[in-house]
């Protein structure tokens, strides 16, 4: 039997993403989020308008989406309740956040150079996506008490880096879902994916059918960003 309920959050399960960006002083910031979805080579993230990550993305118009596997849960958890903003925004103060300028060092993660953007990739993450900011929208903008507090950012992928351990054999441009074990956030707790439980009719459609013009818009050069 279903009952009417009013959960305060609706995080039913999405991948954890570590967003790496460049601060105004040239240092790096690294922050976990789980409000994200993809369509083609674009994605939309939901994020606080007051975060250091948002500040950096709006200023630089670029960053890296690093997807950790279940193997990186401990490192991701080390970043919880930390912020690169100083002073700490009031809302985060109430939740117990503390200022941390050295996120990579704190989490024991390794920054490595990207090819297109200046923000670093996280070496330990099996999936790394270099992105640029395409558009910005304010969530719940019609309500004064919420206006300007949460933003949705449309990001366009410029380059994707896949660790060889998750690439499908014989298909260098495909992720093998039997090998890829993303870290999932569900109602503030960490989970992983289990084994495939059923075949999918959608899987009969070649992945190439979903290719969009954004693939061709992505830079073809493999020069490493300085």
C-alpha positions as CSV (number, residue, x, y, z in Angstrom):
1,X,0.0,0.0,0.0
2,X,1.3,3.5,-0.9
3,X,1.0,6.3,1.6
4,X,1.4,10.0,1.0
5,X,4.8,11.2,2.3
6,X,6.9,14.4,2.3
7,X,10.6,13.6,2.1
8,X,12.8,16.6,2.6
9,X,15.1,15.4,-0.2
10,X,14.4,13.4,-3.3
11,X,17.9,11.9,-3.9
12,X,16.6,8.5,-5.1
13,X,20.1,7.6,-6.5
14,X,22.4,9.3,-8.9
15,X,26.2,9.0,-9.7
16,X,28.6,10.9,-7.5
17,X,30.7,13.4,-9.5
18,X,33.9,15.2,-8.3
19,X,34.0,18.6,-10.1
20,X,37.5,20.1,-10.4
21,X,37.9,23.8,-11.2
22,X,40.5,26.5,-11.0
23,X,40.3,29.2,-8.3
24,X,40.9,32.8,-9.0
25,X,44.4,32.5,-7.5
26,X,45.3,29.6,-9.8
27,X,44.9,26.9,-7.2
28,X,42.5,24.0,-7.6
29,X,39.2,23.2,-6.1
30,X,37.5,19.8,-5.9
31,X,33.9,19.3,-4.9
32,X,31.5,16.3,-4.8
33,X,28.0,16.6,-6.2
34,X,25.2,14.1,-7.1
35,X,22.6,16.3,-8.9
36,X,23.5,15.6,-12.5
37,X,22.1,14.0,-15.6
38,X,23.4,13.5,-19.2
39,X,21.8,13.8,-22.6
40,X,24.3,13.1,-25.5
41,X,27.5,15.0,-24.9
42,X,25.8,17.5,-22.6
43,X,24.8,17.4,-19.0
44,X,22.9,19.5,-16.5
45,X,24.1,19.9,-12.9
46,X,22.2,21.4,-10.0
47,X,24.4,23.3,-7.6
48,X,24.4,26.0,-4.9
49,X,24.8,29.5,-6.3
50,X,27.1,30.3,-3.4
51,X,29.6,27.5,-3.8
52,X,33.3,27.9,-4.8
53,X,32.7,25.4,-7.6
54,X,29.9,27.6,-9.0
55,X,32.0,30.7,-8.7
56,X,34.8,29.1,-10.6
57,X,32.6,27.6,-13.3
58,X,30.9,30.9,-14.0
59,X,34.2,32.8,-14.1
60,X,36.3,30.3,-16.1
61,X,33.4,28.7,-18.1
62,X,35.1,25.3,-17.8
63,X,35.9,22.4,-15.5
64,X,36.2,18.6,-15.3
65,X,33.6,16.1,-14.2
66,X,35.4,13.2,-12.6
67,X,33.3,10.1,-11.9
68,X,34.6,7.9,-9.0
69,X,34.0,4.2,-8.8
70,X,33.0,2.4,-5.6
71,X,36.8,2.1,-5.0
72,X,37.0,5.9,-4.3
73,X,34.2,6.1,-1.7
74,X,36.7,6.8,1.1
75,X,38.4,9.7,-0.7
76,X,35.0,11.2,-1.7
77,X,33.8,11.0,1.9
78,X,36.9,12.9,3.0
79,X,35.6,15.9,1.0
80,X,32.3,15.9,2.7
81,X,31.4,19.0,4.8
82,X,34.3,21.0,3.3
83,X,34.2,24.1,1.2
84,X,36.6,26.1,-0.8
85,X,34.7,29.3,0.1
86,X,36.1,31.7,2.7
87,X,34.2,33.0,4.5
88,X,31.9,30.0,4.6
89,X,28.4,30.7,3.3
90,X,25.8,30.9,6.1
91,X,23.9,27.9,4.9
92,X,27.0,25.7,4.9
93,X,28.0,27.0,8.4
94,X,24.7,25.7,9.8
95,X,25.4,22.3,8.2
96,X,28.8,22.1,9.8
97,X,31.0,22.8,6.8
98,X,34.6,23.9,7.3
99,X,36.9,25.8,5.0
100,X,39.5,23.6,3.2
101,X,41.8,25.1,0.5
102,X,43.7,21.9,-0.3
103,X,41.0,19.5,-1.4
104,X,43.2,17.2,-3.5
105,X,45.7,16.7,-0.6
106,X,42.9,16.2,1.9
107,X,41.3,13.4,-0.1
108,X,44.5,11.8,-1.1
109,X,43.7,12.3,-4.8
110,X,46.1,13.3,-7.6
111,X,45.6,16.2,-10.0
112,X,46.7,15.5,-13.6
113,X,46.7,17.9,-16.6
114,X,43.7,18.0,-18.9
115,X,43.9,18.3,-22.7
116,X,41.4,21.1,-23.3
117,X,40.6,22.9,-20.1
118,X,42.9,24.3,-17.4
119,X,41.2,22.5,-14.6
120,X,42.9,19.2,-13.6
121,X,41.5,15.7,-13.9
122,X,41.4,13.4,-10.9
123,X,43.9,10.5,-11.8
124,X,42.1,8.0,-9.6
125,X,38.7,8.4,-11.2
126,X,38.0,5.9,-14.0
127,X,35.9,8.5,-16.0
128,X,37.0,12.1,-16.6
129,X,35.1,14.6,-18.7
130,X,36.5,17.9,-19.7
131,X,33.5,20.4,-20.0
132,X,32.6,24.0,-20.9
133,X,29.7,25.9,-19.6
134,X,27.0,26.5,-22.2
135,X,24.1,28.0,-20.2
136,X,23.0,28.9,-16.7
137,X,19.5,29.0,-15.2
138,X,18.2,29.8,-11.8
139,X,16.0,27.2,-10.2
140,X,12.7,28.2,-8.7
141,X,13.3,31.7,-10.0
142,X,9.6,32.8,-9.7
143,X,9.7,32.5,-5.9
144,X,11.5,35.3,-4.1
145,X,12.6,33.2,-1.1
146,X,14.3,30.7,-3.4
147,X,15.4,32.9,-6.3
148,X,19.2,32.9,-7.0
149,X,20.0,30.2,-4.4
150,X,20.3,27.2,-6.6
151,X,21.5,27.1,-10.2
152,X,21.3,24.6,-13.0
153,X,24.3,24.7,-15.4
154,X,24.3,23.2,-18.8
155,X,27.7,21.8,-19.6
156,X,29.0,20.5,-23.0
157,X,31.6,17.8,-23.0
158,X,34.9,18.5,-24.8
159,X,36.9,15.4,-24.2
160,X,36.3,12.1,-22.3
161,X,39.0,10.0,-20.7
162,X,38.2,6.4,-19.8
163,X,40.4,4.1,-17.8
164,X,41.2,1.0,-19.8
165,X,39.8,-1.3,-17.1
166,X,36.2,-0.2,-17.9
167,X,36.5,-0.1,-21.7
168,X,34.5,-2.7,-23.6
169,X,36.8,-5.3,-25.3
170,X,36.9,-4.6,-29.1
171,X,35.1,-1.3,-28.7
172,X,37.5,1.5,-27.6
173,X,34.7,4.1,-27.5
174,X,32.3,2.2,-25.3
175,X,32.1,1.7,-21.6
176,X,31.5,-1.9,-20.5
177,X,28.7,-1.7,-17.9
178,X,29.8,-5.1,-16.5
179,X,33.1,-3.5,-15.6
180,X,32.0,0.0,-14.6
181,X,31.0,0.3,-11.0
182,X,30.0,4.0,-10.3
183,X,29.7,5.4,-6.8
184,X,26.0,6.1,-6.2
185,X,24.5,8.6,-3.8
186,X,21.1,7.6,-2.5
187,X,19.5,9.7,0.3
188,X,22.9,10.9,1.5
189,X,24.4,7.4,1.7
190,X,27.0,5.7,-0.6
191,X,26.0,2.7,-2.7
192,X,27.2,0.7,-5.7
193,X,25.6,-1.1,-8.6
194,X,25.0,-4.8,-8.5
195,X,25.0,-7.3,-11.3
196,X,22.8,-6.8,-14.3
197,X,19.3,-8.2,-13.4
198,X,17.7,-8.2,-16.9
199,X,18.4,-7.6,-20.5
200,X,17.2,-4.3,-22.0
201,X,15.4,-3.8,-25.3
202,X,17.1,-0.4,-25.5
203,X,20.5,-2.2,-25.6
204,X,19.6,-3.5,-29.1
205,X,19.9,0.1,-30.4
206,X,23.5,0.8,-31.5
207,X,25.1,3.5,-29.3
208,X,26.2,5.3,-32.5
209,X,22.5,6.1,-33.1
210,X,22.7,8.5,-30.2
211,X,25.7,10.5,-31.5
212,X,25.0,14.2,-31.7
213,X,26.7,17.2,-33.4
214,X,28.4,17.9,-30.1
215,X,30.8,15.1,-30.8
216,X,32.1,17.1,-33.9
217,X,32.1,20.3,-31.9
218,X,34.6,18.9,-29.4
219,X,38.2,19.8,-30.1
220,X,40.1,17.2,-32.1
221,X,43.6,18.3,-31.0
222,X,45.3,16.4,-28.3
223,X,47.4,19.3,-27.0
224,X,47.7,19.4,-23.3
225,X,46.4,22.6,-21.7
226,X,49.1,24.8,-20.3
